Amino acid sequence: MSQHLIITVDGPSASGKGTLARRLADQFHLFYLDTGAVYRAAAKHILDTGGHPDSPTDAEKSAIFIRDHLTWEMLEDKALRTDIVADATSRSSCFPTVRNILLDTQRQIANHPPVLLHHKPFQGSILDGRDIGTIVCPDAHVKLFITANSEIRAERRFKELTSKAIKTSYETVLQEMRSRDERDSTRVTAPLKPAPDAIIIDTSTMDSDAAFQRAVEIIRSKIM
């Protein structure tokens, strides 16, 4: 690859897009950014400072803080993966001001991935999220949209939480997931939907290896 490759991987929660994007990053030597972590960091900051995720003022203040103080350590914080932060993220990220504040941050990383010490330069970037192919990187070389039915995704998330000794129920996870899907898909700003030129991969009946192989085939057909 002689050009700076940008791949977008969008889709709802627990569709497998994060796991897939990380594997593709290794396969094609791309810098990986979980853009959801950027929004989760903003949501966590709202909660940590006593704000409310449904308040546009609180959400905007935290988005500005993350824009100005974002570190890789913040993006790797395990606390970002709790259901409380996930719910707060879905609520706070629906505000246009929040998405606009963090938009340039994501684009900057996509087009200028960091140079790591003792690490050869990346061939490009791969970003996963919910509006990457439609809003953040509309000119990406390859756009994937990863999905699965809500019952399968809820089962995956329930097993993940249970393995971490987080007490919940399948029914609770399913209801929260459906509520989040509804919010994400119907918000006015940057709703969750495939880009017109995105290739959809439904992982409902796929394991991670099958999804990976399909994605690799698609990418190679686009860039080789």
Secondary structure, 3 states (H helix, E strand, C coil): CCCCEEEEEECCCCCCHHHHHHHHHHHHCCEEEEHHHHHHHHHHHHHHCCCCCCCHHHHHHHHHHHHHHCCHHHHCCHHHHCHHHHHHHHHHCCCHHHHHHHHHHHHHHHHCCCCCCCCCCCCEEEEEECCHHHHHCCCCCEEEEEECCHHHHHHHHHHHHHHCCCCCCHHHHHHHHHHHHHHHHHCCCCCCCCCCCCEEEECCCCCHHHHHHHHHHHHHHHHC
